Amino acid sequence: MSLFHFWLGSEYQKWREREQQKQYSSPFVSFPILLIAIFVLIVIAIIIRVFFVLFGINLLTV
């Protein structure tokens, strides 16, 4: 388990160094934030779809 944590830590450190070298125009955009944003978009899409199904609105007739 400690070997795994050591490997994970070194991978994270390498990723952080690569991110710092990239020099984004917006430093706040990073890989975990992008993952969270994609996940939130998927959840919102599912909620909208359920909403349409519950209220019997057919997307094809709109």
PDBQT receptor file of N, H, CA, C and O in Angstrom, charges set to zero:
ATOM      1  N   MET A   1       0.829  -1.198   0.000  1.00  0.00    +0.000 N 
ATOM      2  CA  MET A   1       0.000   0.000   0.000  1.00  0.00    +0.000 C 
ATOM      3  C   MET A   1       0.871   1.259   0.000  1.00  0.00    +0.000 C 
ATOM      4  O   MET A   1       0.572   2.231  -0.694  1.00  0.00    +0.000 OA
ATOM      5  N   SER A   2       1.946   1.230   0.782  1.00  0.00    +0.000 N 
ATOM      6  H   SER A   2       2.189   0.441   1.346  1.00  0.00    +0.000 HD
ATOM      7  CA  SER A   2       2.822   2.402   0.835  1.00  0.00    +0.000 C 
ATOM      8  C   SER A   2       3.541   2.613  -0.502  1.00  0.00    +0.000 C 
ATOM      9  O   SER A   2       3.800   3.747  -0.906  1.00  0.00    +0.000 OA
ATOM     10  N   LEU A   3       3.858   1.505  -1.179  1.00  0.00    +0.000 N 
ATOM     11  H   LEU A   3       3.648   0.585  -0.851  1.00  0.00    +0.000 HD
ATOM     12  CA  LEU A   3       4.468   1.618  -2.508  1.00  0.00    +0.000 C 
ATOM     13  C   LEU A   3       3.512   2.296  -3.474  1.00  0.00    +0.000 C 
ATOM     14  O   LEU A   3       3.913   3.140  -4.275  1.00  0.00    +0.000 OA
ATOM     15  N   PHE A   4       2.232   1.916  -3.390  1.00  0.00    +0.000 N 
ATOM     16  H   PHE A   4       1.906   1.230  -2.739  1.00  0.00    +0.000 HD
ATOM     17  CA  PHE A   4       1.228   2.523  -4.264  1.00  0.00    +0.000 C 
ATOM     18  C   PHE A   4       1.115   4.020  -3.980  1.00  0.00    +0.000 C 
ATOM     19  O   PHE A   4       1.057   4.835  -4.900  1.00  0.00    +0.000 OA
ATOM     20  N   HIS A   5       1.083   4.370  -2.678  1.00  0.00    +0.000 N 
ATOM     21  H   HIS A   5       1.130   3.707  -1.931  1.00  0.00    +0.000 HD
ATOM     22  CA  HIS A   5       0.989   5.787  -2.315  1.00  0.00    +0.000 C 
ATOM     23  C   HIS A   5       2.215   6.557  -2.794  1.00  0.00    +0.000 C 
ATOM     24  O   HIS A   5       2.102   7.696  -3.246  1.00  0.00    +0.000 OA
ATOM     25  N   PHE A   6       3.386   5.933  -2.693  1.00  0.00    +0.000 N 
ATOM     26  H   PHE A   6       3.479   5.008  -2.325  1.00  0.00    +0.000 HD
ATOM     27  CA  PHE A   6       4.610   6.582  -3.153  1.00  0.00    +0.000 C 
ATOM     28  C   PHE A   6       4.549   6.815  -4.658  1.00  0.00    +0.000 C 
ATOM     29  O   PHE A   6       4.907   7.888  -5.146  1.00  0.00    +0.000 OA
ATOM     30  N   TRP A   7       4.086   5.784  -5.398  1.00  0.00    +0.000 N 
ATOM     31  H   TRP A   7       3.796   4.913  -5.001  1.00  0.00    +0.000 HD
ATOM     32  CA  TRP A   7       3.978   5.898  -6.862  1.00  0.00    +0.000 C 
ATOM     33  C   TRP A   7       2.964   6.987  -7.227  1.00  0.00    +0.000 C 
ATOM     34  O   TRP A   7       3.212   7.804  -8.114  1.00  0.00    +0.000 OA
ATOM     35  N   LEU A   8       1.815   6.989  -6.530  1.00  0.00    +0.000 N 
ATOM     36  H   LEU A   8       1.613   6.326  -5.810  1.00  0.00    +0.000 HD
ATOM     37  CA  LEU A   8       0.769   7.976  -6.799  1.00  0.00    +0.000 C 
ATOM     38  C   LEU A   8       1.301   9.388  -6.516  1.00  0.00    +0.000 C 
ATOM     39  O   LEU A   8       1.042  10.314  -7.285  1.00  0.00    +0.000 OA
ATOM     40  N   GLY A   9       2.027   9.547  -5.439  1.00  0.00    +0.000 N 
ATOM     41  H   GLY A   9       2.237   8.795  -4.815  1.00  0.00    +0.000 HD
ATOM     42  CA  GLY A   9       2.604  10.851  -5.090  1.00  0.00    +0.000 C 
ATOM     43  C   GLY A   9       3.596  11.327  -6.131  1.00  0.00    +0.000 C 
ATOM     44  O   GLY A   9       3.603  12.504  -6.491  1.00  0.00    +0.000 OA
ATOM     45  N   SER A  10       4.445  10.416  -6.624  1.00  0.00    +0.000 N 
ATOM     46  H   SER A  10       4.440   9.460  -6.331  1.00  0.00    +0.000 HD
ATOM     47  CA  SER A  10       5.434  10.816  -7.624  1.00  0.00    +0.000 C 
ATOM     48  C   SER A  10       4.757  11.148  -8.951  1.00  0.00    +0.000 C 
ATOM     49  O   SER A  10       5.187  12.067  -9.648  1.00  0.00    +0.000 OA
ATOM     50  N   GLU A  11       3.703  10.412  -9.309  1.00  0.00    +0.000 N 
ATOM     51  H   GLU A  11       3.354   9.665  -8.743  1.00  0.00    +0.000 HD
ATOM     52  CA  GLU A  11       2.951  10.713 -10.533  1.00  0.00    +0.000 C 
ATOM     53  C   GLU A  11       2.296  12.084 -10.418  1.00  0.00    +0.000 C 
ATOM     54  O   GLU A  11       2.317  12.868 -11.368  1.00  0.00    +0.000 OA
ATOM     55  N   TYR A  12       1.712  12.376  -9.250  1.00  0.00    +0.000 N 
ATOM     56  H   TYR A  12       1.695  11.739  -8.479  1.00  0.00    +0.000 HD
ATOM     57  CA  TYR A  12       1.063  13.665  -9.031  1.00  0.00    +0.000 C 
ATOM     58  C   TYR A  12       2.087  14.794  -9.124  1.00  0.00    +0.000 C 
ATOM     59  O   TYR A  12       1.813  15.849  -9.697  1.00  0.00    +0.000 OA
ATOM     60  N   GLN A  13       3.284  14.557  -8.549  1.00  0.00    +0.000 N 
ATOM     61  H   GLN A  13       3.506  13.700  -8.084  1.00  0.00    +0.000 HD
ATOM     62  CA  GLN A  13       4.341  15.569  -8.582  1.00  0.00    +0.000 C 
ATOM     63  C   GLN A  13       4.769  15.847 -10.023  1.00  0.00    +0.000 C 
ATOM     64  O   GLN A  13       4.953  17.003 -10.406  1.00  0.00    +0.000 OA
ATOM     65  N   LYS A  14       4.929  14.783 -10.827  1.00  0.00    +0.000 N 
ATOM     66  H   LYS A  14       4.780  13.844 -10.516  1.00  0.00    +0.000 HD
ATOM     67  CA  LYS A  14       5.295  14.945 -12.238  1.00  0.00    +0.000 C 
ATOM     68  C   LYS A  14       4.217  15.714 -12.986  1.00  0.00    +0.000 C 
ATOM     69  O   LYS A  14       4.517  16.586 -13.802  1.00  0.00    +0.000 OA
ATOM     70  N   TRP A  15       2.938  15.382 -12.699  1.00  0.00    +0.000 N 
ATOM     71  H   TRP A  15       2.694  14.674 -12.036  1.00  0.00    +0.000 HD
ATOM     72  CA  TRP A  15       1.818  16.062 -13.348  1.00  0.00    +0.000 C 
ATOM     73  C   TRP A  15       1.820  17.545 -12.985  1.00  0.00    +0.000 C 
ATOM     74  O   TRP A  15       1.613  18.397 -13.849  1.00  0.00    +0.000 OA
ATOM     75  N   ARG A  16       2.054  17.854 -11.703  1.00  0.00    +0.000 N 
ATOM     76  H   ARG A  16       2.222  17.162 -11.002  1.00  0.00    +0.000 HD
ATOM     77  CA  ARG A  16       2.086  19.251 -11.254  1.00  0.00    +0.000 C 
ATOM     78  C   ARG A  16       3.197  20.024 -11.971  1.00  0.00    +0.000 C 
ATOM     79  O   ARG A  16       2.996  21.170 -12.373  1.00  0.00    +0.000 OA
ATOM     80  N   GLU A  17       4.362  19.402 -12.130  1.00  0.00    +0.000 N 
ATOM     81  H   GLU A  17       4.526  18.471 -11.803  1.00  0.00    +0.000 HD
ATOM     82  CA  GLU A  17       5.481  20.062 -12.806  1.00  0.00    +0.000 C 
ATOM     83  C   GLU A  17       5.144  20.328 -14.266  1.00  0.00    +0.000 C 
ATOM     84  O   GLU A  17       5.456  21.397 -14.790  1.00  0.00    +0.000 OA
ATOM     85  N   ARG A  18       4.508  19.359 -14.929  1.00  0.00    +0.000 N 
ATOM     86  H   ARG A  18       4.255  18.491 -14.503  1.00  0.00    +0.000 HD
ATOM     87  CA  ARG A  18       4.099  19.549 -16.332  1.00  0.00    +0.000 C 
ATOM     88  C   ARG A  18       3.073  20.675 -16.440  1.00  0.00    +0.000 C 
ATOM     89  O   ARG A  18       3.140  21.490 -17.360  1.00  0.00    +0.000 OA
ATOM     90  N   GLU A  19       2.125  20.722 -15.502  1.00  0.00    +0.000 N 
ATOM     91  H   GLU A  19       2.071  20.060 -14.755  1.00  0.00    +0.000 HD
ATOM     92  CA  GLU A  19       1.090  21.758 -15.526  1.00  0.00    +0.000 C 
ATOM     93  C   GLU A  19       1.717  23.143 -15.369  1.00  0.00    +0.000 C 
ATOM     94  O   GLU A  19       1.306  24.093 -16.036  1.00  0.00    +0.000 OA
ATOM     95  N   GLN A  20       2.708  23.254 -14.489  1.00  0.00    +0.000 N 
ATOM     96  H   GLN A  20       3.041  22.482 -13.948  1.00  0.00    +0.000 HD
ATOM     97  CA  GLN A  20       3.338  24.557 -14.257  1.00  0.00    +0.000 C 
ATOM     98  C   GLN A  20       4.142  25.005 -15.472  1.00  0.00    +0.000 C 
ATOM     99  O   GLN A  20       4.270  26.204 -15.722  1.00  0.00    +0.000 OA
ATOM    100  N   GLN A  21       4.685  24.052 -16.230  1.00  0.00    +0.000 N 
ATOM    101  H   GLN A  21       4.581  23.079 -16.027  1.00  0.00    +0.000 HD
ATOM    102  CA  GLN A  21       5.471  24.399 -17.415  1.00  0.00    +0.000 C 
ATOM    103  C   GLN A  21       4.580  24.849 -18.566  1.00  0.00    +0.000 C 
ATOM    104  O   GLN A  21       5.023  25.595 -19.439  1.00  0.00    +0.000 OA
ATOM    105  N   LYS A  22       3.328  24.401 -18.574  1.00  0.00    +0.000 N 
ATOM    106  H   LYS A  22       2.967  23.795 -17.865  1.00  0.00    +0.000 HD
ATOM    107  CA  LYS A  22       2.434  24.707 -19.694  1.00  0.00    +0.000 C 
ATOM    108  C   LYS A  22       2.059  26.185 -19.770  1.00  0.00    +0.000 C 
ATOM    109  O   LYS A  22       1.854  26.717 -20.861  1.00  0.00    +0.000 OA
ATOM    110  N   GLN A  23       1.969  26.847 -18.622  1.00  0.00    +0.000 N 
ATOM    111  H   GLN A  23       2.135  26.415 -17.736  1.00  0.00    +0.000 HD
ATOM    112  CA  GLN A  23       1.615  28.275 -18.568  1.00  0.00    +0.000 C 
ATOM    113  C   GLN A  23       0.296  28.560 -19.282  1.00  0.00    +0.000 C 
ATOM    114  O   GLN A  23       0.274  29.195 -20.336  1.00  0.00    +0.000 OA
ATOM    115  N   TYR A  24      -0.783  28.092 -18.705  1.00  0.00    +0.000 N 
ATOM    116  H   TYR A  24      -0.765  27.576 -17.848  1.00  0.00    +0.000 HD
ATOM    117  CA  TYR A  24      -2.112  28.352 -19.264  1.00  0.00    +0.000 C 
ATOM    118  C   TYR A  24      -2.424  29.854 -19.221  1.00  0.00    +0.000 C 
ATOM    119  O   TYR A  24      -1.884  30.588 -18.394  1.00  0.00    +0.000 OA
ATOM    120  N   SER A  25      -3.303  30.293 -20.126  1.00  0.00    +0.000 N 
ATOM    121  H   SER A  25      -3.741  29.697 -20.798  1.00  0.00    +0.000 HD
ATOM    122  CA  SER A  25      -3.761  31.678 -20.075  1.00  0.00    +0.000 C 
ATOM    123  C   SER A  25      -4.580  31.887 -18.798  1.00  0.00    +0.000 C 
ATOM    124  O   SER A  25      -4.573  32.974 -18.221  1.00  0.00    +0.000 OA
ATOM    125  N   SER A  26      -5.280  30.844 -18.364  1.00  0.00    +0.000 N 
ATOM    126  H   SER A  26      -5.286  29.961 -18.833  1.00  0.00    +0.000 HD
ATOM    127  CA  SER A  26      -5.997  30.878 -17.092  1.00  0.00    +0.000 C 
ATOM    128  C   SER A  26      -5.405  29.804 -16.176  1.00  0.00    +0.000 C 
ATOM    129  O   SER A  26      -5.605  28.616 -16.431  1.00  0.00    +0.000 OA
ATOM    130  N   PRO A  27      -4.692  30.183 -15.128  1.00  0.00    +0.000 N 
ATOM    131  CA  PRO A  27      -4.033  29.190 -14.267  1.00  0.00    +0.000 C 
ATOM    132  C   PRO A  27      -5.014  28.363 -13.443  1.00  0.00    +0.000 C 
ATOM    133  O   PRO A  27      -4.629  27.362 -12.838  1.00  0.00    +0.000 OA
ATOM    134  N   PHE A  28      -6.298  28.784 -13.419  1.00  0.00    +0.000 N 
ATOM    135  H   PHE A  28      -6.610  29.596 -13.911  1.00  0.00    +0.000 HD
ATOM    136  CA  PHE A  28      -7.266  28.070 -12.594  1.00  0.00    +0.000 C 
ATOM    137  C   PHE A  28      -7.776  26.812 -13.288  1.00  0.00    +0.000 C 
ATOM    138  O   PHE A  28      -8.335  25.931 -12.636  1.00  0.00    +0.000 OA
ATOM    139  N   VAL A  29      -7.591  26.718 -14.604  1.00  0.00    +0.000 N 
ATOM    140  H   VAL A  29      -7.137  27.434 -15.135  1.00  0.00    +0.000 HD
ATOM    141  CA  VAL A  29      -8.068  25.537 -15.330  1.00  0.00    +0.000 C 
ATOM    142  C   VAL A  29      -7.049  24.420 -15.141  1.00  0.00    +0.000 C 
ATOM    143  O   VAL A  29      -5.899  24.533 -15.566  1.00  0.00    +0.000 OA
ATOM    144  N   SER A  30      -7.481  23.355 -14.504  1.00  0.00    +0.000 N 
ATOM    145  H   SER A  30      -8.415  23.264 -14.158  1.00  0.00    +0.000 HD
ATOM    146  CA  SER A  30      -6.605  22.207 -14.322  1.00  0.00    +0.000 C 
ATOM    147  C   SER A  30      -7.399  20.919 -14.526  1.00  0.00    +0.000 C 
ATOM    148  O   SER A  30      -8.627  20.939 -14.613  1.00  0.00    +0.000 OA
ATOM    149  N   PHE A  31      -6.690  19.817 -14.600  1.00  0.00    +0.000 N 
ATOM    150  H   PHE A  31      -5.693  19.800 -14.529  1.00  0.00    +0.000 HD
ATOM    151  CA  PHE A  31      -7.308  18.539 -14.947  1.00  0.00    +0.000 C 
ATOM    152  C   PHE A  31      -8.452  18.132 -14.012  1.00  0.00    +0.000 C 
ATOM    153  O   PHE A  31      -9.518  17.763 -14.505  1.00  0.00    +0.000 OA
ATOM    154  N   PRO A  32      -8.280  18.183 -12.678  1.00  0.00    +0.000 N 
ATOM    155  CA  PRO A  32      -9.391  17.789 -11.793  1.00  0.00    +0.000 C 
ATOM    156  C   PRO A  32     -10.624  18.674 -11.959  1.00  0.00    +0.000 C 
ATOM    157  O   PRO A  32     -11.753  18.186 -11.891  1.00  0.00    +0.000 OA
ATOM    158  N   ILE A  33     -10.413  19.974 -12.177  1.00  0.00    +0.000 N 
ATOM    159  H   ILE A  33      -9.496  20.370 -12.232  1.00  0.00    +0.000 HD
ATOM    160  CA  ILE A  33     -11.546  20.891 -12.348  1.00  0.00    +0.000 C 
ATOM    161  C   ILE A  33     -12.304  20.545 -13.628  1.00  0.00    +0.000 C 
ATOM    162  O   ILE A  33     -13.534  20.583 -13.652  1.00  0.00    +0.000 OA
ATOM    163  N   LEU A  34     -11.571  20.208 -14.690  1.00  0.00    +0.000 N 
ATOM    164  H   LEU A  34     -10.571  20.177 -14.670  1.00  0.00    +0.000 HD
ATOM    165  CA  LEU A  34     -12.212  19.813 -15.950  1.00  0.00    +0.000 C 
ATOM    166  C   LEU A  34     -13.036  18.544 -15.761  1.00  0.00    +0.000 C 
ATOM    167  O   LEU A  34     -14.142  18.434 -16.288  1.00  0.00    +0.000 OA
ATOM    168  N   LEU A  35     -12.491  17.581 -15.002  1.00  0.00    +0.000 N 
ATOM    169  H   LEU A  35     -11.592  17.671 -14.574  1.00  0.00    +0.000 HD
ATOM    170  CA  LEU A  35     -13.231  16.337 -14.741  1.00  0.00    +0.000 C 
ATOM    171  C   LEU A  35     -14.522  16.630 -13.992  1.00  0.00    +0.000 C 
ATOM    172  O   LEU A  35     -15.576  16.093 -14.336  1.00  0.00    +0.000 OA
ATOM    173  N   ILE A  36     -14.448  17.476 -12.972  1.00  0.00    +0.000 N 
ATOM    174  H   ILE A  36     -13.592  17.912 -12.692  1.00  0.00    +0.000 HD
ATOM    175  CA  ILE A  36     -15.632  17.832 -12.186  1.00  0.00    +0.000 C 
ATOM    176  C   ILE A  36     -16.656  18.534 -13.065  1.00  0.00    +0.000 C 
ATOM    177  O   ILE A  36     -17.853  18.267 -12.959  1.00  0.00    +0.000 OA
ATOM    178  N   ALA A  37     -16.189  19.439 -13.940  1.00  0.00    +0.000 N 
ATOM    179  H   ALA A  37     -15.217  19.656 -14.026  1.00  0.00    +0.000 HD
ATOM    180  CA  ALA A  37     -17.098  20.168 -14.821  1.00  0.00    +0.000 C 
ATOM    181  C   ALA A  37     -17.827  19.211 -15.765  1.00  0.00    +0.000 C 
ATOM    182  O   ALA A  37     -19.035  19.339 -15.964  1.00  0.00    +0.000 OA
ATOM    183  N   ILE A  38     -17.096  18.248 -16.349  1.00  0.00    +0.000 N 
ATOM    184  H   ILE A  38     -16.115  18.144 -16.187  1.00  0.00    +0.000 HD
ATOM    185  CA  ILE A  38     -17.718  17.270 -17.251  1.00  0.00    +0.000 C 
ATOM    186  C   ILE A  38     -18.754  16.441 -16.495  1.00  0.00    +0.000 C 
ATOM    187  O   ILE A  38     -19.846  16.194 -17.006  1.00  0.00    +0.000 OA
ATOM    188  N   PHE A  39     -18.410  16.009 -15.268  1.00  0.00    +0.000 N 
ATOM    189  H   PHE A  39     -17.523  16.210 -14.852  1.00  0.00    +0.000 HD
ATOM    190  CA  PHE A  39     -19.329  15.223 -14.452  1.00  0.00    +0.000 C 
ATOM    191  C   PHE A  39     -20.609  16.003 -14.153  1.00  0.00    +0.000 C 
ATOM    192  O   PHE A  39     -21.709  15.459 -14.242  1.00  0.00    +0.000 OA
ATOM    193  N   VAL A  40     -20.456  17.285 -13.795  1.00  0.00    +0.000 N 
ATOM    194  H   VAL A  40     -19.562  17.727 -13.723  1.00  0.00    +0.000 HD
ATOM    195  CA  VAL A  40     -21.617  18.127 -13.490  1.00  0.00    +0.000 C 
ATOM    196  C   VAL A  40     -22.502  18.293 -14.723  1.00  0.00    +0.000 C 
ATOM    197  O   VAL A  40     -23.727  18.239 -14.617  1.00  0.00    +0.000 OA
ATOM    198  N   LEU A  41     -21.887  18.495 -15.901  1.00  0.00    +0.000 N 
ATOM    199  H   LEU A  41     -20.891  18.539 -15.987  1.00  0.00    +0.000 HD
ATOM    200  CA  LEU A  41     -22.658  18.635 -17.141  1.00  0.00    +0.000 C 
ATOM    201  C   LEU A  41     -23.462  17.371 -17.431  1.00  0.00    +0.000 C 
ATOM    202  O   LEU A  41     -24.615  17.449 -17.853  1.00  0.00    +0.000 OA
ATOM    203  N   ILE A  42     -22.849  16.199 -17.204  1.00  0.00    +0.000 N 
ATOM    204  H   ILE A  42     -21.912  16.136 -16.862  1.00  0.00    +0.000 HD
ATOM    205  CA  ILE A  42     -23.555  14.930 -17.431  1.00  0.00    +0.000 C 
ATOM    206  C   ILE A  42     -24.744  14.814 -16.488  1.00  0.00    +0.000 C 
ATOM    207  O   ILE A  42     -25.831  14.415 -16.906  1.00  0.00    +0.000 OA
ATOM    208  N   VAL A  43     -24.546  15.163 -15.209  1.00  0.00    +0.000 N 
ATOM    209  H   VAL A  43     -23.663  15.487 -14.869  1.00  0.00    +0.000 HD
ATOM    210  CA  VAL A  43     -25.628  15.093 -14.221  1.00  0.00    +0.000 C 
ATOM    211  C   VAL A  43     -26.768  16.028 -14.606  1.00  0.00    +0.000 C 
ATOM    212  O   VAL A  43     -27.936  15.651 -14.517  1.00  0.00    +0.000 OA
ATOM    213  N   ILE A  44     -26.437  17.246 -15.035  1.00  0.00    +0.000 N 
ATOM    214  H   ILE A  44     -25.488  17.553 -15.107  1.00  0.00    +0.000 HD
ATOM    215  CA  ILE A  44     -27.465  18.209 -15.448  1.00  0.00    +0.000 C 
ATOM    216  C   ILE A  44     -28.245  17.674 -16.648  1.00  0.00    +0.000 C 
ATOM    217  O   ILE A  44     -29.469  17.796 -16.702  1.00  0.00    +0.000 OA
ATOM    218  N   ALA A  45     -27.531  17.079 -17.613  1.00  0.00    +0.000 N 
ATOM    219  H   ALA A  45     -26.537  16.980 -17.569  1.00  0.00    +0.000 HD
ATOM    220  CA  ALA A  45     -28.195  16.525 -18.795  1.00  0.00    +0.000 C 
ATOM    221  C   ALA A  45     -29.172  15.411 -18.401  1.00  0.00    +0.000 C 
ATOM    222  O   ALA A  45     -30.273  15.334 -18.945  1.00  0.00    +0.000 OA
ATOM    223  N   ILE A  46     -28.775  14.553 -17.464  1.00  0.00    +0.000 N 
ATOM    224  H   ILE A  46     -27.880  14.616 -17.022  1.00  0.00    +0.000 HD
ATOM    225  CA  ILE A  46     -29.649  13.467 -17.008  1.00  0.00    +0.000 C 
ATOM    226  C   ILE A  46     -30.890  14.043 -16.313  1.00  0.00    +0.000 C 
ATOM    227  O   ILE A  46     -32.002  13.564 -16.532  1.00  0.00    +0.000 OA
ATOM    228  N   ILE A  47     -30.699  15.069 -15.478  1.00  0.00    +0.000 N 
ATOM    229  H   ILE A  47     -29.795  15.458 -15.300  1.00  0.00    +0.000 HD
ATOM    230  CA  ILE A  47     -31.828  15.692 -14.769  1.00  0.00    +0.000 C 
ATOM    231  C   ILE A  47     -32.808  16.306 -15.766  1.00  0.00    +0.000 C 
ATOM    232  O   ILE A  47     -34.019  16.141 -15.618  1.00  0.00    +0.000 OA
ATOM    233  N   ILE A  48     -32.299  17.015 -16.784  1.00  0.00    +0.000 N 
ATOM    234  H   ILE A  48     -31.315  17.148 -16.903  1.00  0.00    +0.000 HD
ATOM    235  CA  ILE A  48     -33.172  17.622 -17.798  1.00  0.00    +0.000 C 
ATOM    236  C   ILE A  48     -33.939  16.539 -18.543  1.00  0.00    +0.000 C 
ATOM    237  O   ILE A  48     -35.127  16.698 -18.821  1.00  0.00    +0.000 OA
ATOM    238  N   ARG A  49     -33.265  15.436 -18.867  1.00  0.00    +0.000 N 
ATOM    239  H   ARG A  49     -32.299  15.307 -18.641  1.00  0.00    +0.000 HD
ATOM    240  CA  ARG A  49     -33.924  14.351 -19.599  1.00  0.00    +0.000 C 
ATOM    241  C   ARG A  49     -35.042  13.738 -18.757  1.00  0.00    +0.000 C 
ATOM    242  O   ARG A  49     -36.137  13.482 -19.259  1.00  0.00    +0.000 OA
ATOM    243  N   VAL A  50     -34.760  13.505 -17.471  1.00  0.00    +0.000 N 
ATOM    244  H   VAL A  50     -33.871  13.713 -17.063  1.00  0.00    +0.000 HD
ATOM    245  CA  VAL A  50     -35.778  12.958 -16.563  1.00  0.00    +0.000 C 
ATOM    246  C   VAL A  50     -36.958  13.921 -16.451  1.00  0.00    +0.000 C 
ATOM    247  O   VAL A  50     -38.113  13.494 -16.435  1.00  0.00    +0.000 OA
ATOM    248  N   PHE A  51     -36.668  15.220 -16.374  1.00  0.00    +0.000 N 
ATOM    249  H   PHE A  51     -35.730  15.567 -16.387  1.00  0.00    +0.000 HD
ATOM    250  CA  PHE A  51     -37.701  16.245 -16.296  1.00  0.00    +0.000 C 
ATOM    251  C   PHE A  51     -38.621  16.176 -17.523  1.00  0.00    +0.000 C 
ATOM    252  O   PHE A  51     -39.844  16.217 -17.392  1.00  0.00    +0.000 OA
ATOM    253  N   PHE A  52     -38.025  16.073 -18.702  1.00  0.00    +0.000 N 
ATOM    254  H   PHE A  52     -37.032  16.039 -18.809  1.00  0.00    +0.000 HD
ATOM    255  CA  PHE A  52     -38.818  15.978 -19.931  1.00  0.00    +0.000 C 
ATOM    256  C   PHE A  52     -39.683  14.717 -19.941  1.00  0.00    +0.000 C 
ATOM    257  O   PHE A  52     -40.848  14.756 -20.337  1.00  0.00    +0.000 OA
ATOM    258  N   VAL A  53     -39.101  13.601 -19.503  1.00  0.00    +0.000 N 
ATOM    259  H   VAL A  53     -38.154  13.569 -19.181  1.00  0.00    +0.000 HD
ATOM    260  CA  VAL A  53     -39.845  12.334 -19.497  1.00  0.00    +0.000 C 
ATOM    261  C   VAL A  53     -41.006  12.406 -18.508  1.00  0.00    +0.000 C 
ATOM    262  O   VAL A  53     -42.108  11.951 -18.813  1.00  0.00    +0.000 OA
ATOM    263  N   LEU A  54     -40.766  12.971 -17.329  1.00  0.00    +0.000 N 
ATOM    264  H   LEU A  54     -39.871  13.341 -17.081  1.00  0.00    +0.000 HD
ATOM    265  CA  LEU A  54     -41.805  13.052 -16.307  1.00  0.00    +0.000 C 
ATOM    266  C   LEU A  54     -42.991  13.903 -16.759  1.00  0.00    +0.000 C 
ATOM    267  O   LEU A  54     -44.142  13.577 -16.465  1.00  0.00    +0.000 OA
ATOM    268  N   PHE A  55     -42.709  14.987 -17.469  1.00  0.00    +0.000 N 
ATOM    269  H   PHE A  55     -41.774  15.251 -17.707  1.00  0.00    +0.000 HD
ATOM    270  CA  PHE A  55     -43.769  15.879 -17.896  1.00  0.00    +0.000 C 
ATOM    271  C   PHE A  55     -44.294  15.558 -19.288  1.00  0.00    +0.000 C 
ATOM    272  O   PHE A  55     -45.115  16.294 -19.835  1.00  0.00    +0.000 OA
ATOM    273  N   GLY A  56     -43.815  14.457 -19.857  1.00  0.00    +0.000 N 
ATOM    274  H   GLY A  56     -43.147  13.860 -19.412  1.00  0.00    +0.000 HD
ATOM    275  CA  GLY A  56     -44.349  13.981 -21.126  1.00  0.00    +0.000 C 
ATOM    276  C   GLY A  56     -44.062  14.896 -22.309  1.00  0.00    +0.000 C 
ATOM    277  O   GLY A  56     -44.812  14.907 -23.286  1.00  0.00    +0.000 OA
ATOM    278  N   ILE A  57     -42.989  15.657 -22.224  1.00  0.00    +0.000 N 
ATOM    279  H   ILE A  57     -42.380  15.648 -21.431  1.00  0.00    +0.000 HD
ATOM    280  CA  ILE A  57     -42.652  16.551 -23.338  1.00  0.00    +0.000 C 
ATOM    281  C   ILE A  57     -41.775  15.764 -24.312  1.00  0.00    +0.000 C 
ATOM    282  O   ILE A  57     -40.719  15.247 -23.948  1.00  0.00    +0.000 OA
ATOM    283  N   ASN A  58     -42.233  15.689 -25.534  1.00  0.00    +0.000 N 
ATOM    284  H   ASN A  58     -43.091  16.109 -25.830  1.00  0.00    +0.000 HD
ATOM    285  CA  ASN A  58     -41.457  14.973 -26.540  1.00  0.00    +0.000 C 
ATOM    286  C   ASN A  58     -40.515  15.955 -27.221  1.00  0.00    +0.000 C 
ATOM    287  O   ASN A  58     -40.958  16.945 -27.804  1.00  0.00    +0.000 OA
ATOM    288  N   LEU A  59     -39.206  15.680 -27.147  1.00  0.00    +0.000 N 
ATOM    289  H   LEU A  59     -38.846  14.875 -26.674  1.00  0.00    +0.000 HD
ATOM    290  CA  LEU A  59     -38.221  16.595 -27.718  1.00  0.00    +0.000 C 
ATOM    291  C   LEU A  59     -38.355  16.698 -29.235  1.00  0.00    +0.000 C 
ATOM    292  O   LEU A  59     -37.966  17.707 -29.823  1.00  0.00    +0.000 OA
ATOM    293  N   LEU A  60     -38.901  15.666 -29.868  1.00  0.00    +0.000 N 
ATOM    294  H   LEU A  60     -39.217  14.847 -29.390  1.00  0.00    +0.000 HD
ATOM    295  CA  LEU A  60     -39.020  15.673 -31.324  1.00  0.00    +0.000 C 
ATOM    296  C   LEU A  60     -40.110  16.639 -31.800  1.00  0.00    +0.000 C 
ATOM    297  O   LEU A  60     -40.036  17.147 -32.920  1.00  0.00    +0.000 OA
ATOM    298  N   THR A  61     -41.123  16.898 -30.959  1.00  0.00    +0.000 N 
ATOM    299  H   THR A  61     -41.183  16.486 -30.050  1.00  0.00    +0.000 HD
ATOM    300  CA  THR A  61     -42.236  17.763 -31.385  1.00  0.00    +0.000 C 
ATOM    301  C   THR A  61     -42.013  19.221 -31.010  1.00  0.00    +0.000 C 
ATOM    302  O   THR A  61     -42.785  20.089 -31.419  1.00  0.00    +0.000 OA
ATOM    303  N   VAL A  62     -40.966  19.502 -30.237  1.00  0.00    +0.000 N 
ATOM    304  H   VAL A  62     -40.339  18.797 -29.906  1.00  0.00    +0.000 HD
ATOM    305  CA  VAL A  62     -40.709  20.895 -29.824  1.00  0.00    +0.000 C 
ATOM    306  C   VAL A  62     -40.123  21.665 -30.998  1.00  0.00    +0.000 C 
ATOM    307  O   VAL A  62     -39.832  22.855 -30.872  1.00  0.00    +0.000 OA
TER     308      VAL A  62
